[in-house]
Amino acid sequence: MNKVLYKPFSIAFSVAGGVAAGIVFKQVWRRLSGEDEAPAATSREYGWGEVLAAAALQGAIFAVVKAAIDRGGAAGVRRLTGEWPDD
């Protein structure tokens, strides 16, 4: 039953985490590159290295934020119910 109750919260937190990760990525990219926007994969002005570095950084940030949110949500469910959501 905990899985059923946990799922809507998990989805909502994941969406919020995606927004937060996007904000974090923009700030990190701005500090690293001095530019407001990361290069798009199809931008003619950037080379392969810049485009792939931006994509790798963005992916890493999103993965860390997602893992933190998923783990925090599961720990919160355990604190409230005494059971881990996947059990």
PDB file of N, CA, C and O in Angstrom:
ATOM      1  N   MET A   1       0.817  -1.203   0.000  1.00  0.00           N
ATOM      2  CA  MET A   1       0.000   0.000   0.000  1.00  0.00           C
ATOM      3  C   MET A   1       0.852   1.256   0.000  1.00  0.00           C
ATOM      4  O   MET A   1       0.464   2.265  -0.590  1.00  0.00           O
ATOM      5  N   ASN A   2       2.014   1.212   0.655  1.00  0.00           N
ATOM      6  CA  ASN A   2       2.881   2.379   0.694  1.00  0.00           C
ATOM      7  C   ASN A   2       3.324   2.811  -0.696  1.00  0.00           C
ATOM      8  O   ASN A   2       3.473   4.005  -0.957  1.00  0.00           O
ATOM      9  N   LYS A   3       3.539   1.841  -1.598  1.00  0.00           N
ATOM     10  CA  LYS A   3       3.945   2.172  -2.964  1.00  0.00           C
ATOM     11  C   LYS A   3       2.879   3.016  -3.652  1.00  0.00           C
ATOM     12  O   LYS A   3       3.194   3.980  -4.349  1.00  0.00           O
ATOM     13  N   VAL A   4       1.617   2.649  -3.454  1.00  0.00           N
ATOM     14  CA  VAL A   4       0.509   3.369  -4.086  1.00  0.00           C
ATOM     15  C   VAL A   4       0.429   4.799  -3.553  1.00  0.00           C
ATOM     16  O   VAL A   4       0.210   5.736  -4.321  1.00  0.00           O
ATOM     17  N   LEU A   5       0.601   4.967  -2.264  1.00  0.00           N
ATOM     18  CA  LEU A   5       0.560   6.298  -1.669  1.00  0.00           C
ATOM     19  C   LEU A   5       1.807   7.109  -2.013  1.00  0.00           C
ATOM     20  O   LEU A   5       1.740   8.331  -2.141  1.00  0.00           O
ATOM     21  N   TYR A   6       2.925   6.439  -2.160  1.00  0.00           N
ATOM     22  CA  TYR A   6       4.197   7.106  -2.425  1.00  0.00           C
ATOM     23  C   TYR A   6       4.286   7.630  -3.854  1.00  0.00           C
ATOM     24  O   TYR A   6       4.900   8.672  -4.084  1.00  0.00           O
ATOM     25  N   LYS A   7       3.697   6.943  -4.808  1.00  0.00           N
ATOM     26  CA  LYS A   7       3.865   7.258  -6.232  1.00  0.00           C
ATOM     27  C   LYS A   7       3.466   8.696  -6.597  1.00  0.00           C
ATOM     28  O   LYS A   7       4.257   9.364  -7.263  1.00  0.00           O
ATOM     29  N   PRO A   8       2.303   9.213  -6.210  1.00  0.00           N
ATOM     30  CA  PRO A   8       1.959  10.597  -6.584  1.00  0.00           C
ATOM     31  C   PRO A   8       2.944  11.620  -6.018  1.00  0.00           C
ATOM     32  O   PRO A   8       3.281  12.600  -6.682  1.00  0.00           O
ATOM     33  N   PHE A   9       3.398  11.387  -4.797  1.00  0.00           N
ATOM     34  CA  PHE A   9       4.380  12.304  -4.212  1.00  0.00           C
ATOM     35  C   PHE A   9       5.706  12.215  -4.950  1.00  0.00           C
ATOM     36  O   PHE A   9       6.370  13.227  -5.176  1.00  0.00           O
ATOM     37  N   SER A  10       6.082  11.012  -5.321  1.00  0.00           N
ATOM     38  CA  SER A  10       7.320  10.793  -6.054  1.00  0.00           C
ATOM     39  C   SER A  10       7.310  11.544  -7.385  1.00  0.00           C
ATOM     40  O   SER A  10       8.301  12.168  -7.762  1.00  0.00           O
ATOM     41  N   ILE A  11       6.200  11.480  -8.079  1.00  0.00           N
ATOM     42  CA  ILE A  11       6.074  12.167  -9.369  1.00  0.00           C
ATOM     43  C   ILE A  11       6.154  13.678  -9.179  1.00  0.00           C
ATOM     44  O   ILE A  11       6.857  14.360  -9.925  1.00  0.00           O
ATOM     45  N   ALA A  12       5.448  14.198  -8.198  1.00  0.00           N
ATOM     46  CA  ALA A  12       5.462  15.639  -7.944  1.00  0.00           C
ATOM     47  C   ALA A  12       6.858  16.115  -7.564  1.00  0.00           C
ATOM     48  O   ALA A  12       7.309  17.157  -8.040  1.00  0.00           O
ATOM     49  N   PHE A  13       7.540  15.365  -6.715  1.00  0.00           N
ATOM     50  CA  PHE A  13       8.895  15.752  -6.319  1.00  0.00           C
ATOM     51  C   PHE A  13       9.866  15.640  -7.486  1.00  0.00           C
ATOM     52  O   PHE A  13      10.803  16.433  -7.582  1.00  0.00           O
ATOM     53  N   SER A  14       9.663  14.686  -8.364  1.00  0.00           N
ATOM     54  CA  SER A  14      10.525  14.554  -9.532  1.00  0.00           C
ATOM     55  C   SER A  14      10.393  15.756 -10.460  1.00  0.00           C
ATOM     56  O   SER A  14      11.388  16.249 -10.992  1.00  0.00           O
ATOM     57  N   VAL A  15       9.169  16.223 -10.650  1.00  0.00           N
ATOM     58  CA  VAL A  15       8.950  17.411 -11.484  1.00  0.00           C
ATOM     59  C   VAL A  15       9.632  18.622 -10.848  1.00  0.00           C
ATOM     60  O   VAL A  15      10.326  19.380 -11.525  1.00  0.00           O
ATOM     61  N   ALA A  16       9.428  18.794  -9.555  1.00  0.00           N
ATOM     62  CA  ALA A  16      10.068  19.910  -8.852  1.00  0.00           C
ATOM     63  C   ALA A  16      11.591  19.784  -8.918  1.00  0.00           C
ATOM     64  O   ALA A  16      12.296  20.783  -9.063  1.00  0.00           O
ATOM     65  N   GLY A  17      12.090  18.561  -8.811  1.00  0.00           N
ATOM     66  CA  GLY A  17      13.524  18.330  -8.909  1.00  0.00           C
ATOM     67  C   GLY A  17      14.077  18.670 -10.275  1.00  0.00           C
ATOM     68  O   GLY A  17      15.186  19.191 -10.388  1.00  0.00           O
ATOM     69  N   GLY A  18      13.308  18.378 -11.319  1.00  0.00           N
ATOM     70  CA  GLY A  18      13.735  18.741 -12.667  1.00  0.00           C
ATOM     71  C   GLY A  18      13.863  20.239 -12.832  1.00  0.00           C
ATOM     72  O   GLY A  18      14.802  20.727 -13.460  1.00  0.00           O
ATOM     73  N   VAL A  19      12.923  20.963 -12.270  1.00  0.00           N
ATOM     74  CA  VAL A  19      12.982  22.428 -12.317  1.00  0.00           C
ATOM     75  C   VAL A  19      14.192  22.922 -11.527  1.00  0.00           C
ATOM     76  O   VAL A  19      14.933  23.787 -11.994  1.00  0.00           O
ATOM     77  N   ALA A  20      14.388  22.375 -10.338  1.00  0.00           N
ATOM     78  CA  ALA A  20      15.528  22.777  -9.506  1.00  0.00           C
ATOM     79  C   ALA A  20      16.851  22.453 -10.196  1.00  0.00           C
ATOM     80  O   ALA A  20      17.779  23.262 -10.167  1.00  0.00           O
ATOM     81  N   ALA A  21      16.943  21.280 -10.813  1.00  0.00           N
ATOM     82  CA  ALA A  21      18.167  20.889 -11.507  1.00  0.00           C
ATOM     83  C   ALA A  21      18.456  21.826 -12.675  1.00  0.00           C
ATOM     84  O   ALA A  21      19.613  22.154 -12.938  1.00  0.00           O
ATOM     85  N   GLY A  22      17.420  22.252 -13.369  1.00  0.00           N
ATOM     86  CA  GLY A  22      17.602  23.205 -14.465  1.00  0.00           C
ATOM     87  C   GLY A  22      18.161  24.534 -13.976  1.00  0.00           C
ATOM     88  O   GLY A  22      19.020  25.133 -14.623  1.00  0.00           O
ATOM     89  N   ILE A  23      17.671  24.983 -12.841  1.00  0.00           N
ATOM     90  CA  ILE A  23      18.155  26.237 -12.267  1.00  0.00           C
ATOM     91  C   ILE A  23      19.607  26.085 -11.821  1.00  0.00           C
ATOM     92  O   ILE A  23      20.432  26.964 -12.069  1.00  0.00           O
ATOM     93  N   VAL A  24      19.913  24.973 -11.168  1.00  0.00           N
ATOM     94  CA  VAL A  24      21.290  24.727 -10.724  1.00  0.00           C
ATOM     95  C   VAL A  24      22.228  24.655 -11.917  1.00  0.00           C
ATOM     96  O   VAL A  24      23.310  25.242 -11.891  1.00  0.00           O
ATOM     97  N   PHE A  25      21.823  23.941 -12.966  1.00  0.00           N
ATOM     98  CA  PHE A  25      22.672  23.830 -14.150  1.00  0.00           C
ATOM     99  C   PHE A  25      22.941  25.193 -14.763  1.00  0.00           C
ATOM    100  O   PHE A  25      24.080  25.491 -15.122  1.00  0.00           O
ATOM    101  N   LYS A  26      21.918  26.026 -14.890  1.00  0.00           N
ATOM    102  CA  LYS A  26      22.121  27.359 -15.471  1.00  0.00           C
ATOM    103  C   LYS A  26      23.135  28.164 -14.663  1.00  0.00           C
ATOM    104  O   LYS A  26      23.993  28.838 -15.233  1.00  0.00           O
ATOM    105  N   GLN A  27      23.036  28.093 -13.329  1.00  0.00           N
ATOM    106  CA  GLN A  27      23.970  28.827 -12.472  1.00  0.00           C
ATOM    107  C   GLN A  27      25.395  28.291 -12.621  1.00  0.00           C
ATOM    108  O   GLN A  27      26.343  29.067 -12.742  1.00  0.00           O
ATOM    109  N   VAL A  28      25.542  26.970 -12.613  1.00  0.00           N
ATOM    110  CA  VAL A  28      26.871  26.366 -12.753  1.00  0.00           C
ATOM    111  C   VAL A  28      27.456  26.706 -14.116  1.00  0.00           C
ATOM    112  O   VAL A  28      28.624  27.080 -14.216  1.00  0.00           O
ATOM    113  N   TRP A  29      26.657  26.578 -15.159  1.00  0.00           N
ATOM    114  CA  TRP A  29      27.152  26.869 -16.503  1.00  0.00           C
ATOM    115  C   TRP A  29      27.564  28.332 -16.620  1.00  0.00           C
ATOM    116  O   TRP A  29      28.592  28.642 -17.221  1.00  0.00           O
ATOM    117  N   ARG A  30      26.777  29.220 -16.057  1.00  0.00           N
ATOM    118  CA  ARG A  30      27.087  30.648 -16.111  1.00  0.00           C
ATOM    119  C   ARG A  30      28.430  30.928 -15.425  1.00  0.00           C
ATOM    120  O   ARG A  30      29.234  31.712 -15.929  1.00  0.00           O
ATOM    121  N   ARG A  31      28.668  30.293 -14.288  1.00  0.00           N
ATOM    122  CA  ARG A  31      29.930  30.507 -13.563  1.00  0.00           C
ATOM    123  C   ARG A  31      31.123  29.891 -14.290  1.00  0.00           C
ATOM    124  O   ARG A  31      32.211  30.467 -14.304  1.00  0.00           O
ATOM    125  N   LEU A  32      30.921  28.732 -14.887  1.00  0.00           N
ATOM    126  CA  LEU A  32      32.026  28.065 -15.577  1.00  0.00           C
ATOM    127  C   LEU A  32      32.378  28.708 -16.910  1.00  0.00           C
ATOM    128  O   LEU A  32      33.551  28.848 -17.254  1.00  0.00           O
ATOM    129  N   SER A  33      31.355  29.096 -17.651  1.00  0.00           N
ATOM    130  CA  SER A  33      31.591  29.563 -19.018  1.00  0.00           C
ATOM    131  C   SER A  33      31.493  31.076 -19.187  1.00  0.00           C
ATOM    132  O   SER A  33      32.027  31.629 -20.149  1.00  0.00           O
ATOM    133  N   GLY A  34      30.820  31.743 -18.267  1.00  0.00           N
ATOM    134  CA  GLY A  34      30.599  33.174 -18.418  1.00  0.00           C
ATOM    135  C   GLY A  34      29.468  33.502 -19.381  1.00  0.00           C
ATOM    136  O   GLY A  34      29.218  34.672 -19.672  1.00  0.00           O
ATOM    137  N   GLU A  35      28.789  32.483 -19.872  1.00  0.00           N
ATOM    138  CA  GLU A  35      27.674  32.677 -20.801  1.00  0.00           C
ATOM    139  C   GLU A  35      26.365  32.350 -20.106  1.00  0.00           C
ATOM    140  O   GLU A  35      26.319  31.516 -19.202  1.00  0.00           O
ATOM    141  N   ASP A  36      25.295  33.019 -20.539  1.00  0.00           N
ATOM    142  CA  ASP A  36      23.984  32.807 -19.915  1.00  0.00           C
ATOM    143  C   ASP A  36      23.343  31.482 -20.309  1.00  0.00           C
ATOM    144  O   ASP A  36      22.628  30.878 -19.510  1.00  0.00           O
ATOM    145  N   GLU A  37      23.588  31.036 -21.513  1.00  0.00           N
ATOM    146  CA  GLU A  37      22.952  29.808 -22.007  1.00  0.00           C
ATOM    147  C   GLU A  37      23.999  28.782 -22.415  1.00  0.00           C
ATOM    148  O   GLU A  37      25.043  29.128 -22.967  1.00  0.00           O
ATOM    149  N   ALA A  38      23.709  27.531 -22.139  1.00  0.00           N
ATOM    150  CA  ALA A  38      24.576  26.439 -22.601  1.00  0.00           C
ATOM    151  C   ALA A  38      24.350  26.240 -24.095  1.00  0.00           C
ATOM    152  O   ALA A  38      23.270  26.536 -24.606  1.00  0.00           O
ATOM    153  N   PRO A  39      25.354  25.747 -24.788  1.00  0.00           N
ATOM    154  CA  PRO A  39      25.177  25.542 -26.231  1.00  0.00           C
ATOM    155  C   PRO A  39      24.196  24.409 -26.525  1.00  0.00           C
ATOM    156  O   PRO A  39      24.210  23.363 -25.876  1.00  0.00           O
ATOM    157  N   ALA A  40      23.363  24.644 -27.503  1.00  0.00           N
ATOM    158  CA  ALA A  40      22.477  23.585 -27.988  1.00  0.00           C
ATOM    159  C   ALA A  40      23.301  22.645 -28.869  1.00  0.00           C
ATOM    160  O   ALA A  40      24.309  23.047 -29.449  1.00  0.00           O
ATOM    161  N   ALA A  41      22.870  21.424 -28.960  1.00  0.00           N
ATOM    162  CA  ALA A  41      23.598  20.431 -29.756  1.00  0.00           C
ATOM    163  C   ALA A  41      23.722  20.851 -31.222  1.00  0.00           C
ATOM    164  O   ALA A  41      24.662  20.450 -31.909  1.00  0.00           O
ATOM    165  N   THR A  42      22.787  21.646 -31.690  1.00  0.00           N
ATOM    166  CA  THR A  42      22.795  22.056 -33.105  1.00  0.00           C
ATOM    167  C   THR A  42      23.380  23.441 -33.324  1.00  0.00           C
ATOM    168  O   THR A  42      23.333  23.958 -34.440  1.00  0.00           O
ATOM    169  N   SER A  43      23.934  24.057 -32.273  1.00  0.00           N
ATOM    170  CA  SER A  43      24.514  25.396 -32.427  1.00  0.00           C
ATOM    171  C   SER A  43      25.773  25.335 -33.281  1.00  0.00           C
ATOM    172  O   SER A  43      26.703  24.586 -32.983  1.00  0.00           O
ATOM    173  N   ARG A  44      25.792  26.111 -34.320  1.00  0.00           N
ATOM    174  CA  ARG A  44      26.923  26.139 -35.240  1.00  0.00           C
ATOM    175  C   ARG A  44      28.143  26.808 -34.611  1.00  0.00           C
ATOM    176  O   ARG A  44      29.276  26.520 -34.997  1.00  0.00           O
ATOM    177  N   GLU A  45      27.918  27.696 -33.651  1.00  0.00           N
ATOM    178  CA  GLU A  45      28.992  28.501 -33.070  1.00  0.00           C
ATOM    179  C   GLU A  45      29.898  27.711 -32.116  1.00  0.00           C
ATOM    180  O   GLU A  45      30.977  28.189 -31.766  1.00  0.00           O
ATOM    181  N   TYR A  46      29.491  26.542 -31.701  1.00  0.00           N
ATOM    182  CA  TYR A  46      30.234  25.760 -30.710  1.00  0.00           C
ATOM    183  C   TYR A  46      30.780  24.487 -31.329  1.00  0.00           C
ATOM    184  O   TYR A  46      30.197  23.920 -32.253  1.00  0.00           O
ATOM    185  N   GLY A  47      31.910  24.054 -30.800  1.00  0.00           N
ATOM    186  CA  GLY A  47      32.506  22.798 -31.250  1.00  0.00           C
ATOM    187  C   GLY A  47      31.940  21.616 -30.483  1.00  0.00           C
ATOM    188  O   GLY A  47      31.154  21.766 -29.548  1.00  0.00           O
ATOM    189  N   TRP A  48      32.372  20.427 -30.915  1.00  0.00           N
ATOM    190  CA  TRP A  48      31.923  19.191 -30.279  1.00  0.00           C
ATOM    191  C   TRP A  48      32.247  19.190 -28.793  1.00  0.00           C
ATOM    192  O   TRP A  48      31.408  18.815 -27.974  1.00  0.00           O
ATOM    193  N   GLY A  49      33.448  19.601 -28.444  1.00  0.00           N
ATOM    194  CA  GLY A  49      33.877  19.561 -27.048  1.00  0.00           C
ATOM    195  C   GLY A  49      32.985  20.383 -26.143  1.00  0.00           C
ATOM    196  O   GLY A  49      32.594  19.929 -25.068  1.00  0.00           O
ATOM    197  N   GLU A  50      32.663  21.592 -26.573  1.00  0.00           N
ATOM    198  CA  GLU A  50      31.807  22.464 -25.755  1.00  0.00           C
ATOM    199  C   GLU A  50      30.397  21.905 -25.609  1.00  0.00           C
ATOM    200  O   GLU A  50      29.818  21.927 -24.523  1.00  0.00           O
ATOM    201  N   VAL A  51      29.860  21.410 -26.701  1.00  0.00           N
ATOM    202  CA  VAL A  51      28.493  20.867 -26.669  1.00  0.00           C
ATOM    203  C   VAL A  51      28.430  19.618 -25.790  1.00  0.00           C
ATOM    204  O   VAL A  51      27.515  19.466 -24.981  1.00  0.00           O
ATOM    205  N   LEU A  52      29.401  18.732 -25.954  1.00  0.00           N
ATOM    206  CA  LEU A  52      29.383  17.498 -25.168  1.00  0.00           C
ATOM    207  C   LEU A  52      29.699  17.756 -23.696  1.00  0.00           C
ATOM    208  O   LEU A  52      29.153  17.080 -22.824  1.00  0.00           O
ATOM    209  N   ALA A  53      30.561  18.711 -23.407  1.00  0.00           N
ATOM    210  CA  ALA A  53      30.850  19.055 -22.010  1.00  0.00           C
ATOM    211  C   ALA A  53      29.605  19.624 -21.338  1.00  0.00           C
ATOM    212  O   ALA A  53      29.307  19.279 -20.194  1.00  0.00           O
ATOM    213  N   ALA A  54      28.883  20.486 -22.034  1.00  0.00           N
ATOM    214  CA  ALA A  54      27.646  21.051 -21.475  1.00  0.00           C
ATOM    215  C   ALA A  54      26.620  19.951 -21.227  1.00  0.00           C
ATOM    216  O   ALA A  54      25.958  19.940 -20.190  1.00  0.00           O
ATOM    217  N   ALA A  55      26.488  19.028 -22.174  1.00  0.00           N
ATOM    218  CA  ALA A  55      25.521  17.935 -22.021  1.00  0.00           C
ATOM    219  C   ALA A  55      25.908  17.009 -20.864  1.00  0.00           C
ATOM    220  O   ALA A  55      25.045  16.566 -20.106  1.00  0.00           O
ATOM    221  N   ALA A  56      27.202  16.719 -20.729  1.00  0.00           N
ATOM    222  CA  ALA A  56      27.654  15.850 -19.634  1.00  0.00           C
ATOM    223  C   ALA A  56      27.414  16.515 -18.285  1.00  0.00           C
ATOM    224  O   ALA A  56      26.961  15.864 -17.343  1.00  0.00           O
ATOM    225  N   LEU A  57      27.712  17.793 -18.189  1.00  0.00           N
ATOM    226  CA  LEU A  57      27.491  18.514 -16.936  1.00  0.00           C
ATOM    227  C   LEU A  57      26.010  18.553 -16.589  1.00  0.00           C
ATOM    228  O   LEU A  57      25.627  18.329 -15.441  1.00  0.00           O
ATOM    229  N   GLN A  58      25.184  18.838 -17.583  1.00  0.00           N
ATOM    230  CA  GLN A  58      23.741  18.880 -17.355  1.00  0.00           C
ATOM    231  C   GLN A  58      23.223  17.518 -16.911  1.00  0.00           C
ATOM    232  O   GLN A  58      22.426  17.441 -15.977  1.00  0.00           O
ATOM    233  N   GLY A  59      23.656  16.454 -17.555  1.00  0.00           N
ATOM    234  CA  GLY A  59      23.233  15.106 -17.184  1.00  0.00           C
ATOM    235  C   GLY A  59      23.657  14.732 -15.775  1.00  0.00           C
ATOM    236  O   GLY A  59      22.891  14.125 -15.028  1.00  0.00           O
ATOM    237  N   ALA A  60      24.882  15.099 -15.415  1.00  0.00           N
ATOM    238  CA  ALA A  60      25.370  14.793 -14.066  1.00  0.00           C
ATOM    239  C   ALA A  60      24.554  15.529 -13.012  1.00  0.00           C
ATOM    240  O   ALA A  60      24.182  14.944 -11.995  1.00  0.00           O
ATOM    241  N   ILE A  61      24.273  16.800 -13.247  1.00  0.00           N
ATOM    242  CA  ILE A  61      23.494  17.580 -12.283  1.00  0.00           C
ATOM    243  C   ILE A  61      22.091  17.001 -12.144  1.00  0.00           C
ATOM    244  O   ILE A  61      21.596  16.843 -11.028  1.00  0.00           O
ATOM    245  N   PHE A  62      21.450  16.686 -13.256  1.00  0.00           N
ATOM    246  CA  PHE A  62      20.102  16.120 -13.196  1.00  0.00           C
ATOM    247  C   PHE A  62      20.096  14.775 -12.473  1.00  0.00           C
ATOM    248  O   PHE A  62      19.183  14.497 -11.695  1.00  0.00           O
ATOM    249  N   ALA A  63      21.102  13.940 -12.719  1.00  0.00           N
ATOM    250  CA  ALA A  63      21.158  12.632 -12.068  1.00  0.00           C
ATOM    251  C   ALA A  63      21.334  12.760 -10.557  1.00  0.00           C
ATOM    252  O   ALA A  63      20.694  12.039  -9.792  1.00  0.00           O
ATOM    253  N   VAL A  64      22.195  13.670 -10.132  1.00  0.00           N
ATOM    254  CA  VAL A  64      22.424  13.860  -8.699  1.00  0.00           C
ATOM    255  C   VAL A  64      21.169  14.406  -8.026  1.00  0.00           C
ATOM    256  O   VAL A  64      20.791  13.939  -6.951  1.00  0.00           O
ATOM    257  N   VAL A  65      20.527  15.378  -8.638  1.00  0.00           N
ATOM    258  CA  VAL A  65      19.306  15.948  -8.056  1.00  0.00           C
ATOM    259  C   VAL A  65      18.217  14.888  -7.990  1.00  0.00           C
ATOM    260  O   VAL A  65      17.528  14.781  -6.976  1.00  0.00           O
ATOM    261  N   LYS A  66      18.045  14.099  -9.055  1.00  0.00           N
ATOM    262  CA  LYS A  66      17.021  13.047  -9.059  1.00  0.00           C
ATOM    263  C   LYS A  66      17.286  12.013  -7.972  1.00  0.00           C
ATOM    264  O   LYS A  66      16.368  11.610  -7.259  1.00  0.00           O
ATOM    265  N   ALA A  67      18.541  11.580  -7.844  1.00  0.00           N
ATOM    266  CA  ALA A  67      18.878  10.593  -6.814  1.00  0.00           C
ATOM    267  C   ALA A  67      18.625  11.155  -5.419  1.00  0.00           C
ATOM    268  O   ALA A  67      18.108  10.453  -4.550  1.00  0.00           O
ATOM    269  N   ALA A  68      18.984  12.407  -5.204  1.00  0.00           N
ATOM    270  CA  ALA A  68      18.780  13.025  -3.888  1.00  0.00           C
ATOM    271  C   ALA A  68      17.295  13.120  -3.560  1.00  0.00           C
ATOM    272  O   ALA A  68      16.892  12.853  -2.428  1.00  0.00           O
ATOM    273  N   ILE A  69      16.485  13.496  -4.534  1.00  0.00           N
ATOM    274  CA  ILE A  69      15.046  13.622  -4.302  1.00  0.00           C
ATOM    275  C   ILE A  69      14.410  12.248  -4.081  1.00  0.00           C
ATOM    276  O   ILE A  69      13.598  12.083  -3.171  1.00  0.00           O
ATOM    277  N   ASP A  70      14.769  11.273  -4.898  1.00  0.00           N
ATOM    278  CA  ASP A  70      14.219   9.920  -4.724  1.00  0.00           C
ATOM    279  C   ASP A  70      14.608   9.333  -3.367  1.00  0.00           C
ATOM    280  O   ASP A  70      13.779   8.744  -2.673  1.00  0.00           O
ATOM    281  N   ARG A  71      15.865   9.500  -3.004  1.00  0.00           N
ATOM    282  CA  ARG A  71      16.334   8.957  -1.736  1.00  0.00           C
ATOM    283  C   ARG A  71      15.675   9.673  -0.557  1.00  0.00           C
ATOM    284  O   ARG A  71      15.252   9.035   0.407  1.00  0.00           O
ATOM    285  N   GLY A  72      15.592  10.994  -0.641  1.00  0.00           N
ATOM    286  CA  GLY A  72      14.948  11.763   0.423  1.00  0.00           C
ATOM    287  C   GLY A  72      13.479  11.415   0.576  1.00  0.00           C
ATOM    288  O   GLY A  72      12.972  11.321   1.694  1.00  0.00           O
ATOM    289  N   GLY A  73      12.796  11.226  -0.540  1.00  0.00           N
ATOM    290  CA  GLY A  73      11.386  10.839  -0.486  1.00  0.00           C
ATOM    291  C   GLY A  73      11.187   9.475   0.149  1.00  0.00           C
ATOM    292  O   GLY A  73      10.280   9.284   0.959  1.00  0.00           O
ATOM    293  N   ALA A  74      12.039   8.527  -0.220  1.00  0.00           N
ATOM    294  CA  ALA A  74      11.934   7.188   0.354  1.00  0.00           C
ATOM    295  C   ALA A  74      12.231   7.225   1.858  1.00  0.00           C
ATOM    296  O   ALA A  74      11.558   6.562   2.647  1.00  0.00           O
ATOM    297  N   ALA A  75      13.235   8.000   2.239  1.00  0.00           N
ATOM    298  CA  ALA A  75      13.564   8.113   3.666  1.00  0.00           C
ATOM    299  C   ALA A  75      12.423   8.782   4.433  1.00  0.00           C
ATOM    300  O   ALA A  75      12.130   8.412   5.570  1.00  0.00           O
ATOM    301  N   GLY A  76      11.788   9.763   3.807  1.00  0.00           N
ATOM    302  CA  GLY A  76      10.642  10.415   4.443  1.00  0.00           C
ATOM    303  C   GLY A  76       9.479   9.462   4.643  1.00  0.00           C
ATOM    304  O   GLY A  76       8.825   9.487   5.685  1.00  0.00           O
ATOM    305  N   VAL A  77       9.216   8.622   3.649  1.00  0.00           N
ATOM    306  CA  VAL A  77       8.153   7.622   3.773  1.00  0.00           C
ATOM    307  C   VAL A  77       8.483   6.649   4.893  1.00  0.00           C
ATOM    308  O   VAL A  77       7.609   6.267   5.671  1.00  0.00           O
ATOM    309  N   ARG A  78       9.745   6.250   4.972  1.00  0.00           N
ATOM    310  CA  ARG A  78      10.134   5.324   6.044  1.00  0.00           C
ATOM    311  C   ARG A  78       9.937   5.962   7.421  1.00  0.00           C
ATOM    312  O   ARG A  78       9.492   5.299   8.358  1.00  0.00           O
ATOM    313  N   ARG A  79      10.268   7.245   7.540  1.00  0.00           N
ATOM    314  CA  ARG A  79      10.070   7.925   8.821  1.00  0.00           C
ATOM    315  C   ARG A  79       8.601   8.009   9.192  1.00  0.00           C
ATOM    316  O   ARG A  79       8.243   7.863  10.361  1.00  0.00           O
ATOM    317  N   LEU A  80       7.747   8.242   8.200  1.00  0.00           N
ATOM    318  CA  LEU A  80       6.320   8.375   8.469  1.00  0.00           C
ATOM    319  C   LEU A  80       5.610   7.050   8.707  1.00  0.00           C
ATOM    320  O   LEU A  80       4.726   6.954   9.559  1.00  0.00           O
ATOM    321  N   THR A  81       6.004   6.022   7.944  1.00  0.00           N
ATOM    322  CA  THR A  81       5.270   4.771   7.993  1.00  0.00           C
ATOM    323  C   THR A  81       6.040   3.629   8.645  1.00  0.00           C
ATOM    324  O   THR A  81       5.450   2.620   9.031  1.00  0.00           O
ATOM    325  N   GLY A  82       7.343   3.783   8.769  1.00  0.00           N
ATOM    326  CA  GLY A  82       8.174   2.697   9.302  1.00  0.00           C
ATOM    327  C   GLY A  82       8.573   1.690   8.272  1.00  0.00           C
ATOM    328  O   GLY A  82       9.263   0.724   8.599  1.00  0.00           O
ATOM    329  N   GLU A  83       8.161   1.873   7.016  1.00  0.00           N
ATOM    330  CA  GLU A  83       8.486   0.938   5.944  1.00  0.00           C
ATOM    331  C   GLU A  83       9.120   1.673   4.780  1.00  0.00           C
ATOM    332  O   GLU A  83       8.757   2.808   4.471  1.00  0.00           O
ATOM    333  N   TRP A  84      10.078   1.006   4.134  1.00  0.00           N
ATOM    334  CA  TRP A  84      10.708   1.540   2.923  1.00  0.00           C
ATOM    335  C   TRP A  84       9.719   1.360   1.778  1.00  0.00           C
ATOM    336  O   TRP A  84       9.086   0.307   1.695  1.00  0.00           O
ATOM    337  N   PRO A  85       9.557   2.350   0.880  1.00  0.00           N
ATOM    338  CA  PRO A  85       8.527   2.255  -0.165  1.00  0.00           C
ATOM    339  C   PRO A  85       8.660   1.071  -1.111  1.00  0.00           C
ATOM    340  O   PRO A  85       7.647   0.592  -1.622  1.00  0.00           O
ATOM    341  N   ASP A  86       9.851   0.586  -1.362  1.00  0.00           N
ATOM    342  CA  ASP A  86      10.037  -0.543  -2.301  1.00  0.00           C
ATOM    343  C   ASP A  86       9.908  -1.903  -1.639  1.00  0.00           C
ATOM    344  O   ASP A  86       9.971  -2.920  -2.329  1.00  0.00           O
ATOM    345  N   ASP A  87       9.732  -1.956  -0.333  1.00  0.00           N
ATOM    346  CA  ASP A  87       9.626  -3.248   0.356  1.00  0.00           C
ATOM    347  C   ASP A  87       8.278  -3.891   0.148  1.00  0.00           C
ATOM    348  O   ASP A  87       8.028  -4.982   0.661  1.00  0.00           O
TER     349      ASP A  87
END
